[in-house]
């Protein structure tokens, strides 16, 4: 398996991606293509006393970089020689099995859509990160790719998320819920009311296991496995969950450093504390698959360090092995509304 990596995107590029790519080749046994400024990458290797590339790692030169200020709509045309666009083009041409980038979210969404293409029939690609809950994990779809949605988008998110949960979480009947401001079927604005109707309809047909509306609190308590949301609400939910986890982690650290007694307690509970904090650490997952694109494209966290990069590569490997993109392609007919219903 060959994973293509945008070595220049993200706050900690290129070092984190160089180190993460090297570790992936060694620990995961995959081939890695690092796309970026070759001279800069080789210079970093030399500084660390590394004379040759590790087995399974190769470099592909790309002099341009897509940054956060670039217009997503013009990235493919304006920065053809960027690490992001060249890496996606390599994926599209069959030069690898998956692509990983921590670069501009909008730029990656636009470039993946234009270069790699969506699955035919899918109206919008969506981010589907895995989030830890009280009882396990849930797939949040969408978490920010589509701020404005139609009911059909949310229907497709629900079905794609269900397939994703089956294949990656190992669930026979993932519970699909719609993020809303109440559990009653009458809750929400016109978008969410119509989305509820469509999701219930495909649920009644047995395509998904739809459990209705859900509030954010119940979702974090583990009452669903797939949380369907428009990109705006989903992103607010995700960032709120991340912030809460960081806040709780800082409270725990502060408590155990308060005085000698709490420091001793902290030493006794060191292993358990580490395990608890790891559950809340975004680096444990590392990235999110862009569902609806015809080949696996993973968006790593913009602040990804080496561990997070390795986690994102694991996500890419898992997506390839599970055949996520093919599963969506094979079942896309069930996600398309009749023209008169659109």
C-alpha positions in Angstrom: 0.0 0.0 0.0 1.3 3.5 -0.9 0.3 6.6 1.0 0.9 10.0 -0.6 1.6 12.8 1.9 1.4 16.6 1.5 4.7 17.4 3.4 4.2 21.2 3.3 0.7 21.7 4.7 0.0 22.5 8.3 1.5 24.4 11.2 4.3 21.9 11.8 5.3 21.1 8.2 7.5 19.8 6.9 9.3 18.3 10.0 6.2 16.6 11.4 5.3 15.0 8.0 8.9 13.9 7.4 9.1 12.2 10.8 5.5 10.9 10.5 6.2 9.5 7.1 9.4 7.8 8.2 7.6 6.2 11.1 4.7 5.1 9.0 7.0 3.2 6.6 8.8 1.6 9.6 5.8 0.9 11.9 3.0 0.4 9.5 4.9 -1.3 6.7 3.4 1.0 4.0 5.2 2.8 1.2 5.2 6.6 1.5 5.5 9.4 -1.0 6.4 12.8 0.6 5.4 15.6 -1.8 7.1 18.9 -1.1 10.2 21.0 -1.5 12.8 18.3 -2.0 15.8 20.5 -1.1 14.2 21.6 2.1 13.3 18.0 3.1 16.8 16.8 2.3 18.2 19.6 4.3 16.2 18.6 7.4 17.3 15.0 7.0 21.0 16.2 6.8 20.6 18.3 10.0 19.5 15.1 11.8 22.3 13.0 10.4 20.1 11.0 8.0 22.0 10.5 4.8 19.6 8.3 2.9 15.8 7.9 2.7 14.4 5.0 4.7 13.2 1.9 2.8 9.8 2.5 1.4 10.0 6.3 1.4 10.4 8.5 -1.7 10.3 12.2 -2.4 8.3 14.1 -5.1 9.3 17.7 -5.7 6.7 20.4 -5.5 7.9 24.0 -5.1 4.5 25.7 -4.3 2.6 25.5 -1.1 -1.2 26.1 -0.5 -1.6 28.3 2.5 -4.6 29.4 4.5 -4.9 32.7 2.6 -5.3 31.1 -0.8 -8.8 31.2 -2.3 -10.0 27.6 -2.3 -11.9 28.1 -5.5 -8.7 28.9 -7.5 -6.2 26.6 -5.8 -6.1 24.0 -8.5 -5.6 26.6 -11.3 -3.3 29.1 -9.4 -1.1 26.5 -7.6 -0.7 23.6 -10.0 2.8 22.9 -8.7 1.8 22.9 -5.0 2.4 19.8 -2.8 -1.4 19.5 -2.3 -2.4 19.6 -5.9 0.5 17.5 -7.2 -0.2 14.9 -4.5 -3.9 14.7 -5.3 -3.1 14.4 -9.0 -0.7 11.5 -8.3 -3.5 9.8 -6.3 -6.0 10.4 -9.2 -3.5 8.9 -11.7 -3.1 5.7 -9.6 0.3 6.6 -8.1 -0.9 5.8 -4.6 -3.8 4.4 -2.6 -4.6 7.4 -0.4 -3.6 11.0 0.3 -3.0 12.8 3.6 -2.8 16.6 4.1 -3.0 19.1 7.0 -3.2 22.0 4.7 -6.1 24.5 4.1 -9.4 22.7 4.7 -11.2 24.7 1.9 -8.3 24.2 -0.4 -8.2 20.4 0.2 -11.9 20.1 -0.3 -11.9 22.1 -3.5 -8.8 20.4 -4.9 -10.0 16.9 -4.0 -13.3 17.5 -5.7 -11.8 18.9 -8.9 -8.8 16.6 -9.2 -9.8 13.2 -7.6 -13.6 13.8 -8.2 -16.6 12.9 -6.1 -18.3 9.6 -6.4 -20.8 10.0 -9.2 -24.2 10.9 -7.6 -22.8 12.3 -4.4 -23.8 15.9 -4.2 -21.2 17.1 -1.6 -18.2 15.5 0.0 -18.2 15.7 3.8 -15.7 15.3 6.7 -16.4 12.4 9.0 -14.1 12.5 12.1 -14.3 9.8 14.7 -15.1 11.3 18.2 -14.8 9.4 21.5 -18.0 9.2 23.6 -18.9 7.7 26.9 -19.7 4.3 25.4 -17.2 4.2 22.5 -17.0 6.3 19.3 -19.2 8.1 16.9 -18.8 9.4 13.4 -19.6 13.1 13.0 -20.7 14.0 9.4 -20.3 16.8 8.4 -17.8 18.6 10.6 -17.2 21.7 8.5 -17.0 21.0 4.7 -20.5 22.3 3.9 -21.8 25.2 5.9 -24.9 25.5 3.8 -26.8 22.2 3.2 -29.9 20.9 1.6 -32.0 18.0 3.0 -30.6 15.7 0.3 -27.0 16.5 1.5 -27.9 15.4 5.0 -29.6 12.3 3.7 -26.4 11.3 1.9 -24.3 12.2 4.9 -26.4 9.8 7.0 -26.1 6.9 4.5 -22.3 7.5 3.9 -21.7 7.8 7.6 -23.6 4.5 8.2 -21.4 2.6 5.8 -18.3 4.2 7.2 -19.3 3.2 10.8 -20.0 -0.4 9.7 -16.7 -0.8 8.0 -14.4 1.1 10.5 -16.2 0.7 13.9 -17.3 -2.8 13.2 -21.0 -2.1 13.9 -23.6 -4.3 12.2 -26.4 -1.6 12.6 -24.9 1.8 13.4 -27.4 4.1 15.1 -27.8 7.2 12.9 -29.1 10.4 14.5 -29.7 13.9 13.3 -28.1 16.7 15.4 -30.9 19.0 16.4 -32.1 21.3 19.2 -34.4 18.7 20.7 -35.3 15.0 20.3 -38.9 15.5 19.2 -39.6 14.9 15.5 -41.1 18.4 15.2 -37.9 20.2 16.3 -35.7 22.3 14.1 -35.9 24.6 11.1 -37.3 23.6 7.7 -33.9 22.1 6.7 -33.8 19.7 9.7 -37.5 18.8 9.6 -37.2 17.8 5.9 -33.9 16.0 6.6 -35.6 14.1 9.4 -38.3 13.0 7.1 -35.9 11.7 4.4 -33.6 9.9 7.0 -36.7 8.3 8.5 -37.9 7.2 5.1 -34.6 5.4 4.3 -34.5 4.1 7.8 -38.0 2.6 7.3 -36.7 0.9 4.2 -33.9 -0.7 6.2 -31.0 1.1 4.5 -29.9 2.7 7.8 -30.8 2.4 11.4 -32.2 5.9 12.0 -32.9 6.7 15.7 -34.3 10.2 15.2 -33.2 13.7 16.4 -30.5 14.0 19.1 -29.0 16.8 21.2 -25.3 17.3 21.5 -25.3 16.2 25.1 -26.9 12.8 24.4 -24.5 12.3 21.4 -21.5 12.6 23.7 -23.1 10.2 26.2 -23.1 7.5 23.4 -26.7 7.5 22.3 -25.7 7.3 18.6 -22.9 5.9 16.4 -23.3 8.3 13.4 -24.2 12.0 14.1 -25.5 13.8 11.0 -25.1 17.6 10.9 -24.8 20.5 8.5 -21.2 21.7 8.3 -21.8 24.8 10.5 -23.5 22.9 13.4 -21.1 20.0 13.1 -18.1 22.2 13.3 -19.4 24.0 16.3 -20.2 20.7 18.0 -16.7 19.3 17.2 -14.8 22.4 18.4 -16.9 22.6 21.5 -16.1 18.9 22.3 -12.4 19.5 21.6 -12.4 22.6 23.9 -14.2 20.8 26.6 -11.7 17.9 26.5 -8.8 20.4 26.7 -10.5 22.2 29.6 -11.1 19.0 31.5 -7.5 17.9 30.9 -6.2 21.2 32.3 -8.4 20.9 35.3 -7.1 17.4 36.1 -3.5 18.5 35.7 -4.1 21.6 37.9 -5.8 19.5 40.6 -2.9 16.9 40.8 -0.3 19.6 41.0 -2.0 21.7 43.7 0.0 20.4 46.7 2.1 17.5 47.9 -0.9 15.3 48.8 -2.4 15.7 45.3 1.0 15.2 43.6 1.3 11.9 45.5 -2.2 10.9 44.4 -1.2 11.8 40.8 1.8 9.5 41.0 -0.4 6.7 42.2 -2.9 7.3 39.4 -0.3 8.2 36.7 -1.2 5.2 34.4 -4.9 5.8 34.7 -4.6 9.5 34.1 -2.5 8.9 31.0 -5.1 6.5 29.6 -7.9 9.0 30.3 -6.1 12.0 28.7 -5.3 9.8 25.7 -9.0 9.2 25.0 -9.5 13.0 24.8 -6.4 13.6 22.6 -7.2 14.5 19.0 -3.8 13.1 18.0 -5.1 9.6 18.8 -7.2 9.7 15.6 -5.1 12.2 13.7 -7.4 13.0 10.8 -10.7 12.7 9.1 -11.6 11.0 5.9 -13.3 13.1 3.2 -16.3 11.0 2.5 -17.8 11.1 -0.9 -14.5 11.5 -2.8 -13.8 8.6 -5.2 -10.4 7.7 -3.5 -9.3 8.1 0.1 -8.4 11.6 1.1 -7.6 12.3 4.8 -7.5 15.8 6.3 -5.1 15.9 9.2 -5.4 18.5 12.0 -3.8 21.8 11.0 -1.7 21.7 14.2 -0.7 18.0 13.6 2.6 16.9 15.2 4.4 13.7 14.4 2.0 11.6 16.4 -1.0 13.1 14.8 0.5 12.7 11.3 1.1 9.0 12.1 -2.6 8.8 13.3 -3.8 10.4 10.1 -1.8 7.9 8.0 -3.4 5.1 10.1 -6.8 6.5 9.1 -5.8 6.5 5.5 -4.6 2.8 5.7 -7.8 1.8 7.5 -9.9 3.5 4.8 -8.1 1.7 2.0 -8.3 -1.7 3.8 -12.0 -1.3 4.6 -12.9 -0.3 1.0 -14.9 2.8 2.1 -14.9 4.6 -1.2 -16.0 1.5 -3.1 -18.8 0.8 -0.6 -20.2 4.3 -1.1 -19.8 3.9 -4.9 -21.6 0.6 -4.9 -24.6 2.0 -2.9 -24.9 5.5 -4.2 -28.1 4.8 -6.0 -29.8 4.4 -2.7 -28.7 7.9 -1.7 -30.2 9.8 -4.6 -33.7 11.4 -4.4 -36.0 11.0 -7.4 -35.9 14.2 -9.4 -39.5 15.2 -8.5 -38.6 15.0 -4.8 -35.6 17.3 -5.0 
